[in-house]
Amino acid sequence: MSFPIQQLPTHEFPQRLLEIPQPPKELFYRGTLPSKNLKLLTVVGSRKYTTYGKQVVDELIAGLAGYPIGIVSGLALGIDSLAHEAALRAGLYTLAVPGSGVDDSVLYPAAHKQLAHRILKADGGLMNEFAPTFKATKWSFPQRNRLVAGISHAVLLIEAGEKSGTLITARMTADYNRELLVVPGSIFSSNSKGVHQFLKLGATPVTNSADILEVLNLATTVSAQTQSQPALPTLSPDEQLVLQYLHEPIHRDELVRQLNIPISEASQLLMMMELTGHIHSDNNIYRRK
């Protein structure tokens, strides 16, 4: 399937991009641009993410499935690409704004060309103000960031070092009068320093998907969705014990050790709890769902 490059007429520019101090003069795109009824959430973060950062992206975006929300990010390595991937899994619209033109020959990073194609095949879009064959440069990323922040209703910051380029987007978010959401991290992690700077300045902390829905004024549908869910079956004593130990993410080996039951029984127990949706594992790290 071909996804030709098109130029968006000026009168069709997203209204929120026209509100920023330096609105784009041209916009080129491929695929489908976000509909006006979607609330756009920009997700940004560190290129060198941690296991915690990946778990946060997966958990929060999965919790937005079924809501009129689109995920915007920069197609970059790290949290950006994880956000696009999570949106695709959740069936959410996603828009990539790369630091290059949108032509395949220059798409940056080249390693994410296949991800870009999957976004297009899922009725998502690629968009930027640069000429279609423009090659990414050092200055094109900060310039791109103003579009990423400007088009959104809110920006979610997940992991950022003290001098991370991601903080540029966060500062623009405040300048553009958009909602800045941040996920608190470990006080011992260098990837949390940038995030915690904005927490001190009054950014909204996010600890679950409901926090995001509330900021986007979609929280009224949360209770209705919760009420429509069938009651979970009663848990066995061993299953209750697993959830008790998972008050925080834990490695499989440590969890099995604490359960103090034969390995074969523990493996079957954990597998069944994953199938029933009570727990989730990623790289042998287990956590509650």
N, C-alpha and C positions, 0 to 999 in steps of 0.2 A: 504494500500500500504506500502510495506517495503522499507526502505532506509538503506541498509547495510553500515557499516563502511568500508572504503577503505583506503589504504595507497598509497599516490601519489609517483610514481617513481621520484627519484632525478632529472633526466633530464627533467621532466615535471613541475618542480617548476616554479611558476610565476617569470618572469625575474626581476621584481621590488623587489621581496623579496631577490633575490640573490645579490642585489646591496647594501643592508644595512650592517652596520659594523658587526653584529652578525647574519648572516642568519640562518634560521632553518635547523636542520640536518634531521628532519623527519616532514612530514605533513600527518595528518589523516583528512579525510573528509567524509561527507555524502551528497547525493544529487548531484547538478550540480555546478561545479566551473565556475567562470566568463570566458567568451570567450575573446579572445585577442582583439577583435574589440570594446570592451566596455571601456569607460573612467570611472574609479572607483572613486567615491566620498565618503570618510569616513566622517560620521557625528557623532560628540561626544558632550557631554554636561553634565549638572548637573543631578544627580539622583533626586534632589528635584527641579523640574522645576516649573515655574510659568505659568499662563494662557498665558502670552505673549510668553513664550518659546514654548508652544504647538502650538500656532497660527503660529509662525515662521516656525516650522518644517513642518506643514501641507501646508502652503502657498508656501514655497520654493520648496519642493519636488514635489508637485502637478504641479508646473510650469515646471518641467523637463520631464513630461510625453511625450512619443513619441520620445525622443532622446536616442542615444546609450550610456546610462549612467547606471551604477550599483551603488547601495547604500551599503556601508560597515559599520558595527557597531558591538558593543560588546555584544548584547543581554541583556545588563544590565537594571536595573530599570531606569526609567526616560527618558531622551532624546534618549538614544540608542534604546529602544523599540519603542518609538514614530516614530523614523526614519524608522525602519523596517516596522511598520504598514503603514506609509505613502507611502513607496515604493510599498507595496503590493496593496494599493488602486490605485496607479498611474500606475500599470502594469509594474513597473521597476524591473529588477533583483536585488536581495538583498542577501548579504553574511553576516552571523553571525559568529563572532570569539569570542566564550565565554572564560571565565577565567578558564574553566574546560575542561575535555575531552568531546568528542562529543557523548558519549553513553548516552542514556536516563537515566540510573541509576544514573549518576553524573551530568547531565546537570545543569548549574548554571546561573541564579537562577531557582529553580524548578518551580516557578510560571510561568515561560515563556516557559515551555515545549510545551504547545499547540501552542504558537507563533512559536516556532522552527518547529513544524510539519507543520504549515501553510506555512512557508517559503519553506520547502522541497516540499510540494504539489504544490507550485507555480513555481517550477523549480529553486528555489534558492538553497543555500548551507550552510552547517556548516563546519568549518575548524579550526584546531589548530595543534600545534606541540606536544601537550601533549599526552601521552598514552590515548587511548579511555576511560578508566575507572578512569582517574586521577581526584581526587577531588580538587576543587578550594581551594587555600590558599591565604594568604595576598600577598605573593610574586608573585603569578601566574598572577595577574592582570597587574602590571607594565610590566612583561615579555610579556604578550599577547599584550600590547599596541604597542610594536614595530612592530608586524605583521599588526595591524590595520593601523598604519601610513605608514609602508613600502610598503604595497601592493597597496596603493592608488596613484592617480595622484594629488589629492588635499584633504585637510582635512578642514571640515567646523566645526567651534566651535560655539555652541549655548548655551549660559549661562554657567558660571563657577564661583564659588566663588574664593576668593583670595588664598585659600589653597586647591582647588579642585584637586582630583587625575586626572581629565581630563586634567589638565595643563601639565601632564607628556607627554601625547600624543601630545599636541601642541608643546612642546619643541622638541620632537623627529621629528616632521614634519619639523621643521626648520633644525635640524641636518641632516636629510636625503635629504635635498634639494627638498622637496615637497612644493607645494603651500599651505600656511595657510590662510584660509578665516575665518573671524569672523563677527558675527552679532552684531552690536552695541546695547546696552541696556540702560535702565534708569540709570542716574547717582545716583539715590537714592536707587537702588536695590543692595543688597549684591551679587546677582547672576551675576552682570555685572562686578565686580571688576577684576576677572581673565581675562575676555574677553578684557577689556579695557587696561590691561597690554600689551597684544600683539598688540593692535591697535597702542599704543605708539611706539612699536618696529618695526612697518612697515608692519604688516599683512594687507591683502587686506580686506577692509570693504565690506560687502554684504548687500544690501537692497532689492534685488529682484532676481528672478531666472535668469534673463538675465545676471547679474553679474557673476554667476556661469558658465553659458554657455560660456561667453567670456574667462574666465580663462582656461576652458577646450578646448578652440579653437573650439567651436561649435557655436559660435555667428553668423557665416555666414548663418546658417539655420534659425535664429530667424526672420529676416526680411521677408524671403520667407513664413514662417508660418504665420506671421502677415498679409501679403498681401493676403493670401488665405482665411482669415476669412471674413465671410459676415459682412456687415455693421450692426451695432446695430440699432434697431428701435428708432424713436424719443421718448424721455422720456416725460411723462406728468409733469406738474408743481409740483405735489406732489412727484413724483419720483425724480425729480431734487433736491427738497428740502431735501429728505432723503440723497442723495449723498453729498449734501452740509454739512449736519450735521455730516456725517461720514468721516470727514477729519482725524479723529482718531477713534479707536474702542470705542464703547459706549454701555452701558447696555440698554436692550430693554425698561425698564420703563422710563429711561431718554429720550430715543429717542422718544417714544410715547408722553411724556410730551411736548417736544419741537415742535413736529408736530402740536400740538394743534387741533387735529381732534378727533372725536369719536373713542373710543378704538376699536370697531368692524371694522371701516373703516381702522384704522391704522394696525390692525392685518392682514386684507386682503391685504393691500398694501404691507406690508413687506413679506408676504407669496408669492405673485406674483413676487416680485423683486428677491426673492431667487430662484424661479422656472425658471426665465428668466436669472439667472446667474449674476445679477448686484451686489448682496450683498451676504454675508455668515454669518451664526450665529453659535456660539459655546458656550454652557452654557449661553444662553441669551445675549452674547456679540456680537454685530453686527459690521461688517466692510465691506468696499468695496471689491469686488473681483478684 
